[in-house]
Amino acid sequence: MSDQIIEARRQFLRYTMGSALVAGVTGSSVLPALVHAMGKIPEQLIAGKSIYDMRGTVFVDGKLANESTYISANSLVETGRSSYVVFVIGFDAHILRDNSKVQFKGKDNIEESLRLATGKLLSVFGARTGGSVHQVQTSTATIGIRGTGLYVESEEDVSYACTCYGHVDIVANADPSQQEKVIATHHDSPRYIGKGGGYSQLITPAPMKNHTDEELMLIEQLVGRKPAFSTLKSYTAPRKGY
């Protein structure tokens, strides 16, 4: 197994499950390996349950959360140091990493938008009906999505967005004339989106980083789906460099 794939395993377990490295995870063996790592079977959450897994300090709507806490389409979710939470809202699922803060807006348990004020968020979104678009906001970008897997990081001066699969429209907040439509099947076009500060080009190519296919498989499983890349004939394991 390559050093890059081993490092991907370390990232996955460090950020989401806090367990030891599971060696030799490829292809169809991923979910059994997750069961081994977490001690529980990833499956679609029952109605009324929001949180699949969490560690450390997690607040929902200003209150300390536990695994029975309900997260609505209008909730504020925050994590502390060395913390994370894996959760579902309607037909969308998320992994919020440590030191992160995200505000959701929506109705009837359906997200309409979210704002990642700071931190890191991996999300999978169910297809919207009637042409509606889910909007993701970061410190420097506004991203319109439909039925997409998306990983975003939000810092004061720059954001990172990886369209894991699906279609997104990225707009730089500092200059809305700078836009890019991204169509991806497997982490094809990660982007940095800058704040400005004299740089003429605000949307620039970036490496794929800090999230894995295993995480996407997990959270899609929580809402009863499979990630788009699972249908690729050539897919047998995460790409090198994850």
Backbone bond lengths (Angstrom), bond angles and torsions (degrees), N, CA, C in turn:
res aa  C-N    CA-C-N  psi(-1)  N-CA   C-N-CA  omega(-1)  CA-C   N-CA-C  phi
1 M - - - 1.469 - - 1.515 109.66 -
2 S 1.338 118.81 136.26 1.452 122.42 -175.95 1.521 111.15 -70.44
3 D 1.353 114.95 158.49 1.454 120.49 177.76 1.520 111.42 -61.62
4 Q 1.359 117.22 -34.11 1.459 120.54 -178.93 1.518 111.95 -66.06
5 I 1.335 116.29 -42.24 1.459 119.26 -179.20 1.525 110.49 -69.33
6 I 1.333 116.68 -37.81 1.463 119.85 176.86 1.519 110.08 -60.46
7 E 1.336 116.62 -42.75 1.459 120.21 179.19 1.530 111.04 -64.43
8 A 1.327 116.70 -35.66 1.467 119.51 176.83 1.516 111.07 -61.42
9 R 1.328 116.48 -40.70 1.469 119.37 177.42 1.527 110.58 -61.63
10 R 1.323 115.75 -42.95 1.461 119.31 -179.71 1.528 110.42 -60.73
11 Q 1.343 116.01 -44.38 1.461 119.59 179.10 1.519 111.12 -60.43
12 F 1.326 115.37 -46.09 1.465 120.28 -177.44 1.524 111.60 -57.87
13 L 1.337 116.61 -49.45 1.450 119.75 -176.48 1.523 111.79 -75.23
14 R 1.326 117.42 -30.60 1.452 119.93 178.38 1.521 110.91 -67.95
15 Y 1.335 116.00 -45.23 1.454 119.70 -173.67 1.512 113.24 -81.09
16 T 1.337 118.29 -32.86 1.461 117.86 -171.16 1.512 115.17 -115.63
17 M 1.314 119.50 -30.82 1.443 118.67 -174.81 1.525 113.68 -121.91
18 G 1.337 117.57 -14.42 1.445 120.39 175.67 1.505 112.88 58.83
19 S 1.313 118.41 35.83 1.450 122.12 -176.94 1.515 109.79 -121.12
20 A 1.337 116.68 178.32 1.457 121.20 -179.53 1.518 110.78 -72.67
21 L 1.331 115.64 159.00 1.460 121.98 178.96 1.510 111.11 -60.97
22 V 1.358 114.06 131.45 1.450 119.19 173.98 1.512 107.40 -100.48
23 A 1.321 117.27 115.36 1.462 121.32 -174.75 1.519 110.55 -84.93
24 G 1.336 115.07 150.80 1.458 121.11 171.43 1.502 114.57 73.40
25 V 1.331 118.42 33.00 1.460 120.66 179.63 1.514 109.44 -91.36
26 T 1.321 117.14 113.98 1.460 120.46 175.76 1.514 109.22 -144.64
27 G 1.340 114.38 153.32 1.457 121.17 170.94 1.505 114.39 49.84
28 S 1.337 116.32 -128.60 1.453 121.94 -172.18 1.518 113.01 -71.43
29 S 1.343 117.91 -9.13 1.465 119.69 -179.89 1.517 112.39 -85.05
30 V 1.340 118.83 0.24 1.452 121.27 -174.55 1.513 112.01 -61.23
31 L 1.328 118.89 -53.23 1.453 120.46 -176.20 1.519 112.90 -63.68
32 P 1.348 120.71 -42.87 1.457 118.61 172.99 1.517 112.95 -57.19
33 A 1.321 117.92 -36.69 1.457 121.05 178.13 1.515 111.04 -66.39
34 L 1.339 117.49 -36.93 1.448 120.62 176.48 1.524 110.96 -63.83
35 V 1.308 116.09 -40.27 1.459 120.26 176.99 1.521 109.68 -59.29
36 H 1.324 116.51 -44.36 1.461 120.84 179.65 1.521 110.62 -62.69
37 A 1.345 116.46 -41.19 1.451 120.51 -176.06 1.519 111.90 -70.51
38 M 1.349 117.86 -38.52 1.448 121.63 -172.11 1.519 113.43 -101.60
39 G 1.289 117.14 -17.24 1.455 119.55 -178.28 1.507 113.34 76.67
40 K 1.337 118.81 14.54 1.451 121.26 176.84 1.518 109.61 -151.31
41 I 1.327 115.90 156.34 1.459 121.22 -172.99 1.523 110.01 -87.82
42 P 1.341 118.40 125.08 1.463 119.55 174.08 1.519 110.13 -69.26
43 E 1.304 117.25 119.86 1.458 121.09 179.31 1.517 108.61 -150.10
44 Q 1.310 116.25 164.99 1.453 120.85 -177.95 1.522 109.98 -58.80
45 L 1.330 115.80 130.78 1.458 119.78 -178.25 1.523 110.96 -69.80
46 I 1.306 116.12 146.40 1.452 121.07 178.12 1.526 109.67 -72.87
47 A 1.323 116.74 156.44 1.458 121.82 179.57 1.522 110.12 -57.96
48 G 1.318 116.13 135.53 1.456 121.12 178.70 1.512 114.42 91.98
49 K 1.329 117.96 -10.56 1.459 121.21 178.32 1.516 108.94 -103.60
50 S 1.325 117.05 133.06 1.461 121.62 -176.03 1.518 113.26 -107.80
51 I 1.334 116.96 -44.03 1.463 120.98 -169.85 1.520 110.77 -97.26
52 Y 1.324 114.78 124.30 1.458 120.92 176.04 1.518 111.35 -88.48
53 D 1.326 116.65 -43.01 1.457 120.38 -178.11 1.516 108.94 -156.39
54 M 1.325 117.19 151.47 1.450 121.37 178.03 1.514 109.80 -158.01
55 R 1.317 114.67 159.41 1.457 120.97 175.62 1.518 109.01 -147.49
56 G 1.334 115.80 144.74 1.454 120.52 175.15 1.510 113.07 77.69
57 T 1.326 116.02 -144.13 1.461 123.01 -174.40 1.521 110.41 -99.69
58 V 1.327 115.83 116.91 1.466 122.21 179.22 1.521 107.93 -130.14
59 F 1.326 116.07 130.11 1.457 121.42 176.09 1.521 109.78 -114.47
60 V 1.337 115.99 137.33 1.461 122.56 173.64 1.520 107.64 -123.42
61 D 1.310 115.90 119.06 1.467 121.94 -177.82 1.527 111.50 53.51
62 G 1.325 114.86 40.14 1.457 121.36 174.95 1.507 115.82 82.39
63 K 1.321 117.83 0.03 1.455 121.26 -178.56 1.524 110.60 -115.12
64 L 1.326 116.38 142.08 1.453 121.14 179.03 1.522 109.64 -60.37
65 A 1.324 117.01 127.80 1.461 121.48 -173.59 1.518 111.94 -95.62
66 N 1.334 114.86 158.57 1.457 122.71 168.27 1.525 106.87 -134.73
67 E 1.315 118.16 -178.43 1.461 120.15 -173.88 1.526 113.35 -69.95
68 S 1.342 117.60 -6.64 1.470 120.91 175.82 1.526 112.10 -97.43
69 T 1.320 117.84 -3.71 1.460 121.42 -177.71 1.531 111.32 -66.72
70 Y 1.313 116.32 136.64 1.466 121.34 178.40 1.525 109.16 -92.01
71 I 1.327 116.31 134.45 1.460 122.64 177.21 1.525 107.91 -113.82
72 S 1.332 116.61 119.27 1.466 121.27 -176.07 1.518 110.51 -95.68
73 A 1.324 115.29 176.28 1.468 121.15 178.24 1.522 112.09 -73.84
74 N 1.340 117.43 0.45 1.464 121.90 176.25 1.521 112.21 -124.02
75 S 1.314 117.22 18.22 1.457 120.75 -174.95 1.522 112.89 -81.71
76 L 1.328 114.53 153.80 1.459 123.56 168.84 1.517 106.84 -103.38
77 V 1.335 117.01 123.58 1.471 121.67 -178.11 1.520 108.32 -119.80
78 E 1.329 116.33 130.90 1.453 122.31 -178.36 1.525 110.32 -134.36
79 T 1.313 116.49 144.26 1.459 121.64 176.74 1.522 109.67 -123.72
80 G 1.334 115.20 150.18 1.454 120.95 177.38 1.518 111.97 -97.43
81 R 1.303 115.13 -165.55 1.455 121.97 -179.48 1.534 110.03 -65.44
82 S 1.319 116.47 139.11 1.473 123.15 178.39 1.526 111.30 55.02
83 S 1.314 116.88 38.10 1.461 122.47 -177.05 1.518 110.31 -127.82
84 Y 1.345 116.36 161.36 1.451 122.34 172.95 1.513 108.46 -160.71
85 V 1.330 115.98 164.84 1.455 120.59 172.99 1.522 108.59 -147.22
86 V 1.333 115.71 136.96 1.463 124.00 177.88 1.522 106.23 -111.97
87 F 1.347 118.05 120.51 1.457 118.90 -171.27 1.522 111.89 -150.35
88 V 1.322 114.45 167.60 1.464 123.07 -177.17 1.522 109.19 -126.95
89 I 1.333 115.92 138.31 1.460 122.51 168.52 1.523 106.80 -127.65
90 G 1.310 117.58 110.31 1.464 120.77 -178.45 1.516 111.13 60.68
91 F 1.343 117.67 -122.70 1.460 120.59 179.19 1.527 112.03 -103.56
92 D 1.344 116.56 21.91 1.457 122.69 174.97 1.526 109.31 -116.19
93 A 1.335 116.64 148.80 1.462 120.78 -178.98 1.517 109.57 -136.79
94 H 1.345 116.20 150.41 1.452 121.02 -170.47 1.532 112.03 -143.58
95 I 1.323 114.51 152.16 1.460 122.44 164.97 1.516 106.45 -122.48
96 L 1.333 116.99 112.93 1.453 122.15 176.30 1.516 108.56 -99.25
97 R 1.318 116.61 120.70 1.450 121.63 -175.62 1.536 111.20 -82.00
98 D 1.313 115.83 -172.79 1.466 121.40 -174.92 1.528 111.41 -69.85
99 N 1.333 114.83 155.51 1.466 122.79 176.86 1.537 111.84 51.04
100 S 1.311 115.95 48.00 1.469 121.23 -175.55 1.528 110.31 -128.40
101 K 1.338 114.59 156.32 1.457 120.81 -179.41 1.516 109.23 -144.90
102 V 1.337 117.14 122.95 1.461 121.33 -178.89 1.522 109.94 -134.64
103 Q 1.327 115.52 133.02 1.456 122.62 176.84 1.527 109.09 -109.75
104 F 1.331 116.46 124.10 1.456 122.12 177.88 1.522 109.66 -98.10
105 K 1.343 115.22 151.56 1.454 121.62 172.44 1.521 108.51 -137.18
106 G 1.327 116.40 137.25 1.450 120.38 -179.73 1.515 111.16 177.07
107 K 1.333 115.58 -165.41 1.456 120.24 177.65 1.519 108.81 -154.64
108 D 1.317 115.29 154.63 1.467 121.92 178.60 1.529 112.06 52.31
109 N 1.329 116.45 40.20 1.458 122.90 178.10 1.527 112.99 64.23
110 I 1.330 117.20 22.03 1.455 121.99 177.15 1.526 108.83 -118.61
111 E 1.310 116.58 119.64 1.456 120.71 178.27 1.529 110.44 -67.51
112 E 1.319 116.15 136.68 1.454 121.49 172.70 1.523 111.11 -109.49
113 S 1.323 116.11 -29.55 1.460 120.48 177.37 1.520 108.96 -161.36
114 L 1.325 114.65 164.10 1.458 120.62 171.71 1.515 108.12 -146.27
115 R 1.330 115.04 150.82 1.457 121.10 175.59 1.520 108.94 -123.47
116 L 1.322 115.90 116.27 1.464 121.32 175.03 1.521 106.98 -89.74
117 A 1.326 116.10 97.83 1.462 120.74 -176.72 1.517 111.17 -66.92
118 T 1.327 115.54 -39.48 1.451 121.06 178.19 1.516 109.01 -159.12
119 G 1.330 117.23 152.33 1.450 120.52 174.57 1.512 114.38 104.04
120 K 1.362 115.65 -153.21 1.460 122.06 -169.88 1.529 109.98 -136.76
121 L 1.334 115.40 136.48 1.466 120.76 -175.46 1.519 109.99 -143.23
122 L 1.327 115.75 127.99 1.466 122.11 172.39 1.520 107.44 -108.84
123 S 1.329 116.74 129.19 1.461 120.62 -173.62 1.516 111.56 -138.36
124 V 1.331 115.16 149.99 1.455 121.68 167.78 1.522 106.89 -126.33
125 F 1.341 115.79 134.65 1.456 121.61 -173.22 1.522 109.88 -119.93
126 G 1.321 116.04 132.42 1.448 120.64 174.31 1.513 110.73 -70.84
127 A 1.341 116.40 156.66 1.461 121.11 -179.68 1.527 110.28 -64.06
128 R 1.324 116.65 134.25 1.456 122.03 177.33 1.524 110.25 -84.10
129 T 1.313 116.31 152.74 1.460 121.00 179.02 1.518 109.68 -103.09
130 G 1.318 115.53 159.71 1.453 120.50 175.20 1.511 114.64 66.42
131 G 1.343 117.12 20.85 1.454 119.80 178.32 1.512 115.48 77.51
132 S 1.341 117.85 7.23 1.460 119.78 -179.51 1.526 110.71 -70.29
133 V 1.320 115.92 150.95 1.458 122.58 -176.79 1.514 109.08 -123.59
134 H 1.321 116.82 130.20 1.449 121.68 173.31 1.522 107.87 -79.91
135 Q 1.317 117.30 138.20 1.456 121.25 -177.75 1.525 110.03 -114.82
136 V 1.336 116.00 128.05 1.454 123.39 176.24 1.521 108.20 -110.68
137 Q 1.324 116.47 125.59 1.453 121.56 178.57 1.518 110.66 -114.18
138 T 1.334 115.70 138.33 1.458 121.88 172.85 1.529 107.44 -123.38
139 S 1.324 116.32 -170.64 1.458 120.51 -179.27 1.518 112.46 -62.27
140 T 1.334 117.15 -28.13 1.469 119.93 -172.97 1.518 114.14 -130.82
141 A 1.319 118.63 0.04 1.462 120.26 -173.27 1.519 112.04 -141.83
142 T 1.331 114.26 154.00 1.457 122.31 169.70 1.524 106.62 -123.81
143 I 1.340 115.93 126.79 1.457 120.82 -172.21 1.517 108.92 -124.68
144 G 1.331 116.52 120.10 1.458 121.81 176.27 1.509 109.94 -94.97
145 I 1.327 117.23 131.55 1.464 120.14 -173.22 1.522 111.45 -135.33
146 R 1.345 114.12 157.81 1.466 122.60 171.04 1.523 108.12 -143.03
147 G 1.319 118.52 121.25 1.456 121.81 173.94 1.510 113.97 49.37
148 T 1.323 116.49 60.01 1.457 122.47 -165.75 1.513 111.54 -131.66
149 G 1.347 115.97 151.50 1.449 122.01 164.79 1.519 108.03 -100.40
150 L 1.329 117.51 127.90 1.457 120.93 -172.19 1.525 110.28 -142.19
151 Y 1.344 115.48 134.42 1.461 121.08 172.32 1.521 107.95 -117.37
152 V 1.352 116.59 129.24 1.458 120.76 -178.77 1.526 110.68 -132.77
153 E 1.323 114.71 146.85 1.453 123.21 171.34 1.519 107.31 -126.00
154 S 1.332 116.30 138.84 1.455 121.16 -176.65 1.519 109.55 -126.92
155 E 1.340 115.41 113.87 1.453 122.24 174.31 1.524 108.24 -119.56
156 E 1.326 116.40 173.28 1.465 119.15 -173.54 1.520 112.82 -60.53
157 D 1.337 117.55 -42.81 1.459 121.06 -172.79 1.522 114.86 -106.95
158 V 1.312 117.26 -7.70 1.460 118.92 -176.40 1.523 109.58 -156.13
159 S 1.312 115.58 149.01 1.467 121.94 172.80 1.525 108.52 -120.52
160 Y 1.326 114.21 158.90 1.462 121.49 175.34 1.517 107.22 -125.08
161 A 1.327 116.46 135.91 1.459 120.54 178.57 1.520 109.52 -138.20
162 C 1.324 116.15 122.35 1.461 121.01 173.20 1.519 108.10 -114.98
163 T 1.326 116.01 116.66 1.451 120.63 172.72 1.523 106.75 -81.18
164 C 1.312 116.52 102.32 1.464 120.64 -175.40 1.526 110.34 -67.73
165 Y 1.325 116.71 -38.76 1.457 123.97 172.46 1.523 107.74 -166.04
166 G 1.313 116.01 150.69 1.458 120.09 179.83 1.519 112.34 107.35
167 H 1.338 115.27 -167.43 1.459 122.68 -175.01 1.523 109.20 -117.14
168 V 1.325 117.39 134.33 1.458 121.74 172.94 1.518 109.73 -137.81
169 D 1.326 115.03 156.81 1.450 122.48 171.26 1.522 107.64 -118.18
170 I 1.333 116.90 116.35 1.461 122.24 -177.96 1.521 109.13 -100.89
171 V 1.328 116.21 130.19 1.459 122.33 177.30 1.527 108.24 -124.61
172 A 1.322 117.07 129.85 1.467 121.36 176.50 1.527 108.62 -77.62
173 N 1.332 116.91 123.56 1.461 120.13 -177.45 1.525 112.42 -62.37
174 A 1.336 117.20 -34.53 1.460 120.92 -177.02 1.524 112.68 -70.60
175 D 1.331 116.20 -23.67 1.466 121.23 179.89 1.523 108.08 -152.68
176 P 1.334 117.28 89.16 1.473 120.41 -175.85 1.518 114.65 -58.84
177 S 1.332 118.07 -14.67 1.458 119.51 176.11 1.525 111.53 -70.74
178 Q 1.334 117.13 -18.62 1.457 121.25 176.94 1.527 108.46 -90.23
179 Q 1.323 115.09 107.18 1.455 122.76 -175.86 1.518 109.62 -135.51
180 E 1.318 114.89 158.00 1.466 119.11 175.24 1.524 109.77 -150.26
181 K 1.317 115.81 132.28 1.453 121.15 172.66 1.527 107.63 -93.54
182 V 1.320 116.43 124.83 1.458 121.64 -179.53 1.525 108.75 -113.85
183 I 1.324 116.64 126.55 1.461 122.69 173.89 1.523 106.72 -119.21
184 A 1.318 116.65 114.86 1.464 120.76 -172.37 1.520 110.90 -128.64
185 T 1.319 114.98 148.42 1.465 120.98 173.24 1.517 111.99 -110.68
186 H 1.342 117.13 -26.30 1.466 119.36 -176.22 1.524 110.12 -162.03
187 H 1.332 116.45 72.35 1.475 122.66 177.17 1.528 111.29 58.31
188 D 1.325 117.57 41.65 1.462 120.11 -170.54 1.526 114.85 -75.96
189 S 1.328 117.64 -31.36 1.467 118.86 -169.20 1.530 112.33 -141.24
190 P 1.347 118.37 65.01 1.476 119.30 174.73 1.519 110.29 -61.49
191 R 1.335 115.60 151.06 1.450 120.43 -177.37 1.538 112.02 -139.51
192 Y 1.341 114.71 145.07 1.453 121.68 163.99 1.527 107.25 -96.68
193 I 1.338 116.27 142.47 1.455 121.10 175.62 1.519 107.34 -125.93
194 G 1.324 115.86 114.33 1.449 121.34 -175.14 1.515 113.75 -86.02
195 K 1.327 114.04 167.50 1.462 121.27 -179.74 1.507 112.33 -84.57
196 G 1.311 116.95 -26.11 1.459 121.00 -176.67 1.513 109.61 132.14
197 G 1.324 116.50 -115.10 1.448 120.73 175.68 1.514 114.25 65.17
198 G 1.320 117.20 34.02 1.450 120.22 176.21 1.510 115.00 95.28
199 Y 1.355 117.24 -7.77 1.466 119.50 178.30 1.523 109.50 -82.00
200 S 1.335 116.34 129.81 1.462 119.91 -177.73 1.523 111.95 -76.07
201 Q 1.330 117.12 -34.45 1.458 121.19 -179.26 1.525 109.13 -103.82
202 L 1.323 116.58 113.41 1.468 120.73 -175.01 1.520 113.20 -94.23
203 I 1.331 118.40 -24.89 1.464 122.27 179.02 1.523 107.99 -108.64
204 T 1.338 116.52 115.77 1.462 120.60 -173.62 1.526 110.76 -134.26
205 P 1.340 117.72 154.99 1.472 121.06 178.86 1.527 111.94 -60.16
206 A 1.328 114.94 149.54 1.463 121.82 -179.07 1.525 109.19 -140.76
207 P 1.337 118.22 163.24 1.465 120.78 175.02 1.523 110.81 -80.17
208 M 1.307 116.54 160.98 1.453 120.71 171.58 1.523 106.91 -80.26
209 K 1.349 118.17 128.65 1.460 120.09 -173.96 1.523 111.99 -154.69
210 N 1.319 115.36 156.29 1.460 125.31 165.70 1.524 116.60 63.73
211 H 1.342 118.63 15.64 1.463 120.41 171.88 1.521 108.05 -153.26
212 T 1.335 116.10 161.29 1.453 120.60 -171.93 1.525 111.93 -133.65
213 D 1.337 114.88 162.10 1.461 120.52 174.60 1.526 111.48 -63.19
214 E 1.324 117.03 -35.22 1.463 119.79 -179.97 1.522 111.26 -60.47
215 E 1.330 116.49 -40.90 1.455 119.99 178.30 1.530 111.18 -63.09
216 L 1.311 116.30 -42.38 1.458 120.32 178.13 1.525 111.21 -63.22
217 M 1.327 117.09 -42.21 1.460 120.95 177.53 1.519 110.76 -60.68
218 L 1.332 115.87 -40.38 1.459 120.47 -179.49 1.519 111.63 -62.69
219 I 1.334 117.35 -53.04 1.461 118.23 -173.48 1.529 112.53 -74.07
220 E 1.337 117.44 -28.65 1.471 117.86 171.44 1.525 110.25 -64.39
221 Q 1.322 117.27 -37.67 1.463 121.29 177.95 1.531 110.69 -59.99
222 L 1.323 117.21 -35.21 1.462 121.17 -177.20 1.522 112.74 -66.54
223 V 1.345 116.39 -21.73 1.472 120.54 177.29 1.528 111.17 -113.20
224 G 1.326 115.90 18.81 1.457 120.68 172.20 1.504 115.88 75.69
225 R 1.353 117.35 26.93 1.455 120.21 -178.86 1.527 110.36 -128.35
226 K 1.322 114.50 173.52 1.456 122.41 171.30 1.521 108.08 -119.25
227 P 1.335 117.78 146.92 1.463 118.96 178.53 1.514 112.05 -66.96
228 A 1.324 115.46 153.92 1.455 120.22 -176.22 1.517 112.55 -59.95
229 F 1.333 118.42 -33.90 1.461 119.55 -176.08 1.521 112.94 -69.80
230 S 1.332 118.50 -14.73 1.464 120.67 -179.48 1.517 112.26 -67.25
231 T 1.339 117.02 -14.47 1.465 120.41 178.68 1.527 112.12 -91.58
232 L 1.317 116.97 -5.31 1.458 119.69 179.41 1.521 109.66 -72.43
233 K 1.314 116.85 125.52 1.460 120.45 -176.95 1.521 112.48 -61.59
234 S 1.325 116.33 -29.98 1.453 120.07 -176.22 1.518 113.37 -84.42
235 Y 1.334 116.83 -5.48 1.460 118.40 -175.02 1.514 111.60 -79.86
236 T 1.329 116.19 120.96 1.462 121.55 173.83 1.506 112.06 -129.56
237 A 1.333 118.47 -20.45 1.454 122.77 -178.63 1.519 108.94 -164.62
238 P 1.331 117.01 163.67 1.465 118.92 177.29 1.526 110.87 -56.44
239 R 1.333 115.54 144.52 1.448 119.75 178.75 1.522 111.14 -63.96
240 K 1.313 116.53 151.49 1.459 120.43 177.09 1.521 109.46 -61.45
241 G 1.336 114.17 142.08 1.444 119.59 178.89 1.504 113.73 97.93
242 Y 1.331 119.09 -4.26 1.475 120.45 179.87 1.511 109.49 -70.10
